[in-house]
Amino acid sequence: MGASARLLRAVIMGAPGSGKGTVSSRITKHFELKHLSSGDLLRDNMLRGTGFPRTLPQAEALDRAYQIDTVINLNVPFEVIKQRLTARWIHPASGRVYNIEFNPPKTVGIDDLTGEPLIQREDDKPETVIKRLKAYEDQTKPVLEYYQKKGVLETFSGTETNKIWPYVYAFLQTKVPQTSQKASVTP
């Protein structure tokens, strides 16, 4: 990025399992931007289950520290997220993620590469997912309203990241200088 290029300060919001990480990776790839994950930067908040910015005071604090250019909200139906998350299994040593619906291991419950057992994180168990989604909804509604009033909220609705992504990409083309964009909209 050249010295005259302006930094895009974007917040990507969405419920757990809505595709924030996937969309962030694609933004990084296609627009040559650096992705700073709230989970990476604010691990202590994540460990306490608070997220960032998940509450109105956090959003206001973020605004005081940085001028947010845009907030991308990924609006995925909770039932879709629940199905997605509860079907997720992980190989703890490598972090490899399997989904029994659309990316299953060759043998149920076993990592394809090592033959070691897979686990389901506590956060991905059905009763926990329901609680997480309810907490997200309760805490985040005022944050979304805050960003809407500021005129920086853009909501993208759908059930699959691959279907939402072209709209996010087209929107960001209007926000990011042409010199830092790559040509393709494909993932």
MODELLER restraints for C-alpha pairs under 7 A, 6 or more apart:
rsr = mdl.restraints
at = mdl.atoms
rsr.add(forms.Gaussian(group=physical.xy_distance, feature=features.Distance(at['CA:1:A'], at['CA:180:A']), mean=6.93, stdev=0.5))
rsr.add(forms.Gaussian(group=physical.xy_distance, feature=features.Distance(at['CA:8:A'], at['CA:69:A']), mean=6.44, stdev=0.5))
rsr.add(forms.Gaussian(group=physical.xy_distance, feature=features.Distance(at['CA:8:A'], at['CA:176:A']), mean=6.94, stdev=0.5))
rsr.add(forms.Gaussian(group=physical.xy_distance, feature=features.Distance(at['CA:9:A'], at['CA:68:A']), mean=5.13, stdev=0.5))
rsr.add(forms.Gaussian(group=physical.xy_distance, feature=features.Distance(at['CA:9:A'], at['CA:69:A']), mean=5.24, stdev=0.5))
rsr.add(forms.Gaussian(group=physical.xy_distance, feature=features.Distance(at['CA:9:A'], at['CA:70:A']), mean=6.82, stdev=0.5))
rsr.add(forms.Gaussian(group=physical.xy_distance, feature=features.Distance(at['CA:10:A'], at['CA:68:A']), mean=6.03, stdev=0.5))
rsr.add(forms.Gaussian(group=physical.xy_distance, feature=features.Distance(at['CA:10:A'], at['CA:69:A']), mean=5.77, stdev=0.5))
rsr.add(forms.Gaussian(group=physical.xy_distance, feature=features.Distance(at['CA:10:A'], at['CA:70:A']), mean=4.89, stdev=0.5))
rsr.add(forms.Gaussian(group=physical.xy_distance, feature=features.Distance(at['CA:10:A'], at['CA:71:A']), mean=5.53, stdev=0.5))
rsr.add(forms.Gaussian(group=physical.xy_distance, feature=features.Distance(at['CA:11:A'], at['CA:70:A']), mean=6.51, stdev=0.5))
rsr.add(forms.Gaussian(group=physical.xy_distance, feature=features.Distance(at['CA:11:A'], at['CA:71:A']), mean=4.66, stdev=0.5))
rsr.add(forms.Gaussian(group=physical.xy_distance, feature=features.Distance(at['CA:11:A'], at['CA:72:A']), mean=6.15, stdev=0.5))
rsr.add(forms.Gaussian(group=physical.xy_distance, feature=features.Distance(at['CA:12:A'], at['CA:20:A']), mean=6.38, stdev=0.5))
rsr.add(forms.Gaussian(group=physical.xy_distance, feature=features.Distance(at['CA:12:A'], at['CA:71:A']), mean=5.83, stdev=0.5))
rsr.add(forms.Gaussian(group=physical.xy_distance, feature=features.Distance(at['CA:12:A'], at['CA:72:A']), mean=4.77, stdev=0.5))
rsr.add(forms.Gaussian(group=physical.xy_distance, feature=features.Distance(at['CA:12:A'], at['CA:73:A']), mean=5.95, stdev=0.5))
rsr.add(forms.Gaussian(group=physical.xy_distance, feature=features.Distance(at['CA:13:A'], at['CA:20:A']), mean=6.80, stdev=0.5))
rsr.add(forms.Gaussian(group=physical.xy_distance, feature=features.Distance(at['CA:13:A'], at['CA:72:A']), mean=6.03, stdev=0.5))
rsr.add(forms.Gaussian(group=physical.xy_distance, feature=features.Distance(at['CA:13:A'], at['CA:73:A']), mean=4.64, stdev=0.5))
rsr.add(forms.Gaussian(group=physical.xy_distance, feature=features.Distance(at['CA:13:A'], at['CA:74:A']), mean=6.11, stdev=0.5))
rsr.add(forms.Gaussian(group=physical.xy_distance, feature=features.Distance(at['CA:14:A'], at['CA:20:A']), mean=6.49, stdev=0.5))
rsr.add(forms.Gaussian(group=physical.xy_distance, feature=features.Distance(at['CA:14:A'], at['CA:73:A']), mean=5.54, stdev=0.5))
rsr.add(forms.Gaussian(group=physical.xy_distance, feature=features.Distance(at['CA:14:A'], at['CA:74:A']), mean=4.75, stdev=0.5))
rsr.add(forms.Gaussian(group=physical.xy_distance, feature=features.Distance(at['CA:14:A'], at['CA:75:A']), mean=6.25, stdev=0.5))
rsr.add(forms.Gaussian(group=physical.xy_distance, feature=features.Distance(at['CA:15:A'], at['CA:133:A']), mean=6.57, stdev=0.5))
rsr.add(forms.Gaussian(group=physical.xy_distance, feature=features.Distance(at['CA:15:A'], at['CA:136:A']), mean=6.26, stdev=0.5))
rsr.add(forms.Gaussian(group=physical.xy_distance, feature=features.Distance(at['CA:17:A'], at['CA:81:A']), mean=5.69, stdev=0.5))
rsr.add(forms.Gaussian(group=physical.xy_distance, feature=features.Distance(at['CA:17:A'], at['CA:85:A']), mean=6.27, stdev=0.5))
rsr.add(forms.Gaussian(group=physical.xy_distance, feature=features.Distance(at['CA:18:A'], at['CA:74:A']), mean=6.37, stdev=0.5))
rsr.add(forms.Gaussian(group=physical.xy_distance, feature=features.Distance(at['CA:18:A'], at['CA:76:A']), mean=5.87, stdev=0.5))
rsr.add(forms.Gaussian(group=physical.xy_distance, feature=features.Distance(at['CA:18:A'], at['CA:81:A']), mean=6.33, stdev=0.5))
rsr.add(forms.Gaussian(group=physical.xy_distance, feature=features.Distance(at['CA:19:A'], at['CA:161:A']), mean=6.05, stdev=0.5))
rsr.add(forms.Gaussian(group=physical.xy_distance, feature=features.Distance(at['CA:23:A'], at['CA:165:A']), mean=6.84, stdev=0.5))
rsr.add(forms.Gaussian(group=physical.xy_distance, feature=features.Distance(at['CA:24:A'], at['CA:35:A']), mean=6.45, stdev=0.5))
rsr.add(forms.Gaussian(group=physical.xy_distance, feature=features.Distance(at['CA:26:A'], at['CA:187:A']), mean=6.49, stdev=0.5))
rsr.add(forms.Gaussian(group=physical.xy_distance, feature=features.Distance(at['CA:27:A'], at['CA:33:A']), mean=6.81, stdev=0.5))
rsr.add(forms.Gaussian(group=physical.xy_distance, feature=features.Distance(at['CA:28:A'], at['CA:34:A']), mean=5.78, stdev=0.5))
rsr.add(forms.Gaussian(group=physical.xy_distance, feature=features.Distance(at['CA:28:A'], at['CA:35:A']), mean=6.14, stdev=0.5))
rsr.add(forms.Gaussian(group=physical.xy_distance, feature=features.Distance(at['CA:30:A'], at['CA:181:A']), mean=5.86, stdev=0.5))
rsr.add(forms.Gaussian(group=physical.xy_distance, feature=features.Distance(at['CA:30:A'], at['CA:182:A']), mean=4.92, stdev=0.5))
rsr.add(forms.Gaussian(group=physical.xy_distance, feature=features.Distance(at['CA:31:A'], at['CA:180:A']), mean=5.39, stdev=0.5))
rsr.add(forms.Gaussian(group=physical.xy_distance, feature=features.Distance(at['CA:31:A'], at['CA:181:A']), mean=4.28, stdev=0.5))
rsr.add(forms.Gaussian(group=physical.xy_distance, feature=features.Distance(at['CA:31:A'], at['CA:182:A']), mean=5.93, stdev=0.5))
rsr.add(forms.Gaussian(group=physical.xy_distance, feature=features.Distance(at['CA:32:A'], at['CA:180:A']), mean=5.82, stdev=0.5))
rsr.add(forms.Gaussian(group=physical.xy_distance, feature=features.Distance(at['CA:32:A'], at['CA:181:A']), mean=6.65, stdev=0.5))
rsr.add(forms.Gaussian(group=physical.xy_distance, feature=features.Distance(at['CA:38:A'], at['CA:52:A']), mean=6.02, stdev=0.5))
rsr.add(forms.Gaussian(group=physical.xy_distance, feature=features.Distance(at['CA:39:A'], at['CA:46:A']), mean=6.02, stdev=0.5))
rsr.add(forms.Gaussian(group=physical.xy_distance, feature=features.Distance(at['CA:45:A'], at['CA:51:A']), mean=5.75, stdev=0.5))
rsr.add(forms.Gaussian(group=physical.xy_distance, feature=features.Distance(at['CA:52:A'], at['CA:58:A']), mean=6.76, stdev=0.5))
rsr.add(forms.Gaussian(group=physical.xy_distance, feature=features.Distance(at['CA:53:A'], at['CA:59:A']), mean=5.17, stdev=0.5))
rsr.add(forms.Gaussian(group=physical.xy_distance, feature=features.Distance(at['CA:54:A'], at['CA:139:A']), mean=6.05, stdev=0.5))
rsr.add(forms.Gaussian(group=physical.xy_distance, feature=features.Distance(at['CA:54:A'], at['CA:140:A']), mean=5.39, stdev=0.5))
rsr.add(forms.Gaussian(group=physical.xy_distance, feature=features.Distance(at['CA:54:A'], at['CA:143:A']), mean=6.84, stdev=0.5))
rsr.add(forms.Gaussian(group=physical.xy_distance, feature=features.Distance(at['CA:55:A'], at['CA:139:A']), mean=5.53, stdev=0.5))
rsr.add(forms.Gaussian(group=physical.xy_distance, feature=features.Distance(at['CA:55:A'], at['CA:140:A']), mean=6.01, stdev=0.5))
rsr.add(forms.Gaussian(group=physical.xy_distance, feature=features.Distance(at['CA:55:A'], at['CA:143:A']), mean=5.98, stdev=0.5))
rsr.add(forms.Gaussian(group=physical.xy_distance, feature=features.Distance(at['CA:56:A'], at['CA:142:A']), mean=6.04, stdev=0.5))
rsr.add(forms.Gaussian(group=physical.xy_distance, feature=features.Distance(at['CA:56:A'], at['CA:143:A']), mean=4.97, stdev=0.5))
rsr.add(forms.Gaussian(group=physical.xy_distance, feature=features.Distance(at['CA:59:A'], at['CA:143:A']), mean=6.50, stdev=0.5))
rsr.add(forms.Gaussian(group=physical.xy_distance, feature=features.Distance(at['CA:69:A'], at['CA:152:A']), mean=6.49, stdev=0.5))
rsr.add(forms.Gaussian(group=physical.xy_distance, feature=features.Distance(at['CA:70:A'], at['CA:152:A']), mean=4.68, stdev=0.5))
rsr.add(forms.Gaussian(group=physical.xy_distance, feature=features.Distance(at['CA:70:A'], at['CA:153:A']), mean=6.10, stdev=0.5))
rsr.add(forms.Gaussian(group=physical.xy_distance, feature=features.Distance(at['CA:71:A'], at['CA:152:A']), mean=5.75, stdev=0.5))
rsr.add(forms.Gaussian(group=physical.xy_distance, feature=features.Distance(at['CA:71:A'], at['CA:153:A']), mean=4.75, stdev=0.5))
rsr.add(forms.Gaussian(group=physical.xy_distance, feature=features.Distance(at['CA:71:A'], at['CA:154:A']), mean=6.06, stdev=0.5))
rsr.add(forms.Gaussian(group=physical.xy_distance, feature=features.Distance(at['CA:72:A'], at['CA:153:A']), mean=6.21, stdev=0.5))
rsr.add(forms.Gaussian(group=physical.xy_distance, feature=features.Distance(at['CA:72:A'], at['CA:154:A']), mean=5.12, stdev=0.5))
rsr.add(forms.Gaussian(group=physical.xy_distance, feature=features.Distance(at['CA:72:A'], at['CA:155:A']), mean=5.94, stdev=0.5))
rsr.add(forms.Gaussian(group=physical.xy_distance, feature=features.Distance(at['CA:73:A'], at['CA:154:A']), mean=6.07, stdev=0.5))
rsr.add(forms.Gaussian(group=physical.xy_distance, feature=features.Distance(at['CA:73:A'], at['CA:155:A']), mean=4.55, stdev=0.5))
rsr.add(forms.Gaussian(group=physical.xy_distance, feature=features.Distance(at['CA:73:A'], at['CA:156:A']), mean=6.13, stdev=0.5))
rsr.add(forms.Gaussian(group=physical.xy_distance, feature=features.Distance(at['CA:74:A'], at['CA:155:A']), mean=6.07, stdev=0.5))
rsr.add(forms.Gaussian(group=physical.xy_distance, feature=features.Distance(at['CA:74:A'], at['CA:156:A']), mean=5.22, stdev=0.5))
rsr.add(forms.Gaussian(group=physical.xy_distance, feature=features.Distance(at['CA:74:A'], at['CA:157:A']), mean=6.12, stdev=0.5))
rsr.add(forms.Gaussian(group=physical.xy_distance, feature=features.Distance(at['CA:75:A'], at['CA:155:A']), mean=6.58, stdev=0.5))
rsr.add(forms.Gaussian(group=physical.xy_distance, feature=features.Distance(at['CA:75:A'], at['CA:156:A']), mean=5.85, stdev=0.5))
rsr.add(forms.Gaussian(group=physical.xy_distance, feature=features.Distance(at['CA:75:A'], at['CA:157:A']), mean=4.53, stdev=0.5))
rsr.add(forms.Gaussian(group=physical.xy_distance, feature=features.Distance(at['CA:75:A'], at['CA:158:A']), mean=6.55, stdev=0.5))
rsr.add(forms.Gaussian(group=physical.xy_distance, feature=features.Distance(at['CA:76:A'], at['CA:157:A']), mean=5.89, stdev=0.5))
rsr.add(forms.Gaussian(group=physical.xy_distance, feature=features.Distance(at['CA:76:A'], at['CA:158:A']), mean=5.46, stdev=0.5))
rsr.add(forms.Gaussian(group=physical.xy_distance, feature=features.Distance(at['CA:76:A'], at['CA:159:A']), mean=5.43, stdev=0.5))
rsr.add(forms.Gaussian(group=physical.xy_distance, feature=features.Distance(at['CA:77:A'], at['CA:159:A']), mean=6.76, stdev=0.5))
rsr.add(forms.Gaussian(group=physical.xy_distance, feature=features.Distance(at['CA:80:A'], at['CA:159:A']), mean=6.62, stdev=0.5))
rsr.add(forms.Gaussian(group=physical.xy_distance, feature=features.Distance(at['CA:82:A'], at['CA:129:A']), mean=6.33, stdev=0.5))
rsr.add(forms.Gaussian(group=physical.xy_distance, feature=features.Distance(at['CA:85:A'], at['CA:124:A']), mean=5.35, stdev=0.5))
rsr.add(forms.Gaussian(group=physical.xy_distance, feature=features.Distance(at['CA:86:A'], at['CA:124:A']), mean=5.10, stdev=0.5))
rsr.add(forms.Gaussian(group=physical.xy_distance, feature=features.Distance(at['CA:86:A'], at['CA:125:A']), mean=5.60, stdev=0.5))
rsr.add(forms.Gaussian(group=physical.xy_distance, feature=features.Distance(at['CA:86:A'], at['CA:126:A']), mean=5.70, stdev=0.5))
rsr.add(forms.Gaussian(group=physical.xy_distance, feature=features.Distance(at['CA:87:A'], at['CA:99:A']), mean=5.22, stdev=0.5))
rsr.add(forms.Gaussian(group=physical.xy_distance, feature=features.Distance(at['CA:87:A'], at['CA:100:A']), mean=5.29, stdev=0.5))
rsr.add(forms.Gaussian(group=physical.xy_distance, feature=features.Distance(at['CA:87:A'], at['CA:101:A']), mean=6.40, stdev=0.5))
rsr.add(forms.Gaussian(group=physical.xy_distance, feature=features.Distance(at['CA:88:A'], at['CA:97:A']), mean=6.84, stdev=0.5))
rsr.add(forms.Gaussian(group=physical.xy_distance, feature=features.Distance(at['CA:88:A'], at['CA:98:A']), mean=5.72, stdev=0.5))
rsr.add(forms.Gaussian(group=physical.xy_distance, feature=features.Distance(at['CA:88:A'], at['CA:99:A']), mean=4.44, stdev=0.5))
rsr.add(forms.Gaussian(group=physical.xy_distance, feature=features.Distance(at['CA:88:A'], at['CA:100:A']), mean=6.60, stdev=0.5))
rsr.add(forms.Gaussian(group=physical.xy_distance, feature=features.Distance(at['CA:88:A'], at['CA:120:A']), mean=6.69, stdev=0.5))
rsr.add(forms.Gaussian(group=physical.xy_distance, feature=features.Distance(at['CA:88:A'], at['CA:124:A']), mean=6.81, stdev=0.5))
rsr.add(forms.Gaussian(group=physical.xy_distance, feature=features.Distance(at['CA:89:A'], at['CA:97:A']), mean=5.91, stdev=0.5))
rsr.add(forms.Gaussian(group=physical.xy_distance, feature=features.Distance(at['CA:89:A'], at['CA:98:A']), mean=5.18, stdev=0.5))
rsr.add(forms.Gaussian(group=physical.xy_distance, feature=features.Distance(at['CA:89:A'], at['CA:99:A']), mean=6.11, stdev=0.5))
rsr.add(forms.Gaussian(group=physical.xy_distance, feature=features.Distance(at['CA:89:A'], at['CA:118:A']), mean=6.05, stdev=0.5))
rsr.add(forms.Gaussian(group=physical.xy_distance, feature=features.Distance(at['CA:89:A'], at['CA:119:A']), mean=5.53, stdev=0.5))
rsr.add(forms.Gaussian(group=physical.xy_distance, feature=features.Distance(at['CA:89:A'], at['CA:120:A']), mean=4.77, stdev=0.5))
rsr.add(forms.Gaussian(group=physical.xy_distance, feature=features.Distance(at['CA:90:A'], at['CA:96:A']), mean=5.73, stdev=0.5))
rsr.add(forms.Gaussian(group=physical.xy_distance, feature=features.Distance(at['CA:90:A'], at['CA:97:A']), mean=4.64, stdev=0.5))
rsr.add(forms.Gaussian(group=physical.xy_distance, feature=features.Distance(at['CA:90:A'], at['CA:98:A']), mean=6.14, stdev=0.5))
rsr.add(forms.Gaussian(group=physical.xy_distance, feature=features.Distance(at['CA:90:A'], at['CA:118:A']), mean=5.30, stdev=0.5))
rsr.add(forms.Gaussian(group=physical.xy_distance, feature=features.Distance(at['CA:90:A'], at['CA:119:A']), mean=5.31, stdev=0.5))
rsr.add(forms.Gaussian(group=physical.xy_distance, feature=features.Distance(at['CA:90:A'], at['CA:120:A']), mean=6.16, stdev=0.5))
rsr.add(forms.Gaussian(group=physical.xy_distance, feature=features.Distance(at['CA:91:A'], at['CA:97:A']), mean=6.54, stdev=0.5))
rsr.add(forms.Gaussian(group=physical.xy_distance, feature=features.Distance(at['CA:91:A'], at['CA:111:A']), mean=6.21, stdev=0.5))
rsr.add(forms.Gaussian(group=physical.xy_distance, feature=features.Distance(at['CA:91:A'], at['CA:117:A']), mean=6.97, stdev=0.5))
rsr.add(forms.Gaussian(group=physical.xy_distance, feature=features.Distance(at['CA:91:A'], at['CA:118:A']), mean=4.79, stdev=0.5))
rsr.add(forms.Gaussian(group=physical.xy_distance, feature=features.Distance(at['CA:91:A'], at['CA:119:A']), mean=6.44, stdev=0.5))
rsr.add(forms.Gaussian(group=physical.xy_distance, feature=features.Distance(at['CA:98:A'], at['CA:104:A']), mean=5.46, stdev=0.5))
rsr.add(forms.Gaussian(group=physical.xy_distance, feature=features.Distance(at['CA:98:A'], at['CA:105:A']), mean=6.31, stdev=0.5))
rsr.add(forms.Gaussian(group=physical.xy_distance, feature=features.Distance(at['CA:105:A'], at['CA:111:A']), mean=6.35, stdev=0.5))
rsr.add(forms.Gaussian(group=physical.xy_distance, feature=features.Distance(at['CA:105:A'], at['CA:112:A']), mean=5.87, stdev=0.5))
rsr.add(forms.Gaussian(group=physical.xy_distance, feature=features.Distance(at['CA:106:A'], at['CA:112:A']), mean=6.15, stdev=0.5))
rsr.add(forms.Gaussian(group=physical.xy_distance, feature=features.Distance(at['CA:109:A'], at['CA:117:A']), mean=5.77, stdev=0.5))
rsr.add(forms.Gaussian(group=physical.xy_distance, feature=features.Distance(at['CA:109:A'], at['CA:118:A']), mean=5.13, stdev=0.5))
rsr.add(forms.Gaussian(group=physical.xy_distance, feature=features.Distance(at['CA:110:A'], at['CA:116:A']), mean=5.59, stdev=0.5))
rsr.add(forms.Gaussian(group=physical.xy_distance, feature=features.Distance(at['CA:110:A'], at['CA:117:A']), mean=4.62, stdev=0.5))
rsr.add(forms.Gaussian(group=physical.xy_distance, feature=features.Distance(at['CA:110:A'], at['CA:118:A']), mean=5.43, stdev=0.5))
rsr.add(forms.Gaussian(group=physical.xy_distance, feature=features.Distance(at['CA:111:A'], at['CA:117:A']), mean=6.11, stdev=0.5))
rsr.add(forms.Gaussian(group=physical.xy_distance, feature=features.Distance(at['CA:111:A'], at['CA:118:A']), mean=6.06, stdev=0.5))
rsr.add(forms.Gaussian(group=physical.xy_distance, feature=features.Distance(at['CA:122:A'], at['CA:128:A']), mean=6.92, stdev=0.5))
rsr.add(forms.Gaussian(group=physical.xy_distance, feature=features.Distance(at['CA:123:A'], at['CA:129:A']), mean=6.20, stdev=0.5))
rsr.add(forms.Gaussian(group=physical.xy_distance, feature=features.Distance(at['CA:147:A'], at['CA:153:A']), mean=5.35, stdev=0.5))
rsr.add(forms.Gaussian(group=physical.xy_distance, feature=features.Distance(at['CA:156:A'], at['CA:164:A']), mean=6.39, stdev=0.5))
rsr.add(forms.Gaussian(group=physical.xy_distance, feature=features.Distance(at['CA:157:A'], at['CA:164:A']), mean=6.72, stdev=0.5))
rsr.add(forms.Gaussian(group=physical.xy_distance, feature=features.Distance(at['CA:158:A'], at['CA:164:A']), mean=5.94, stdev=0.5))
rsr.add(forms.Gaussian(group=physical.xy_distance, feature=features.Distance(at['CA:166:A'], at['CA:185:A']), mean=6.21, stdev=0.5))
rsr.add(forms.Gaussian(group=physical.xy_distance, feature=features.Distance(at['CA:169:A'], at['CA:185:A']), mean=6.57, stdev=0.5))
